[in-house]
Amino acid sequence: MNDFLEYEKAKSDYLNNLSVNRLPLVSWDFYGAFLQSINKDFSDLKELESMTASHNWIAEFDFEKELQQENVIVVTDSTLKIVFASHNLNKMTGYESTEVIGKTPKFFQGQATSQETNEEIRKAIKSQKPFEKIIVNYRKSGETYDCLIKGFPVFNKKGQLSHFIAFERVA
């Protein structure tokens, strides 16, 4: 029995003298979630950079900053069909990015959405002007939320309308 006490003391002394920060196993859950989030941000960033290059966009957006601020980035083609939605869409709406591809942003709207605000956004899009509006949208659960949308037309190097991009967050 004495041998075990000596072993435990020696082990304790050894571990206490290590210059390594030891973390409880439970902390790996947080660290793992953080790493997954960074990986998804990186994946979104790479896809957005690829879209910028392949469509010859002349506008420069700080996608990294927007993603770090946990804003949702939605890109539509010129006919307003969603072609990209950042991974953090799920956190804001409950929808996975893959569920909204091919739909229009009206997909998030419903009865409580202001038609007046909707018309103002429609006019800005038609005249290819940037806009910033707060609109009532719906989550997958049916719950409403106020969404701050900063929308921009995106032109290619030939000056032609290529896409629309929106940076969104809960208002």
Beta strands, then each sheet from edge to edge (+ up, - down):
strand 1: 72-77
strand 2: 82-85
strand 3: 131-138
strand 4: 144-155
strand 5: 161-170
sheet 1: 2+ 1- 5+ 4- 3+
end
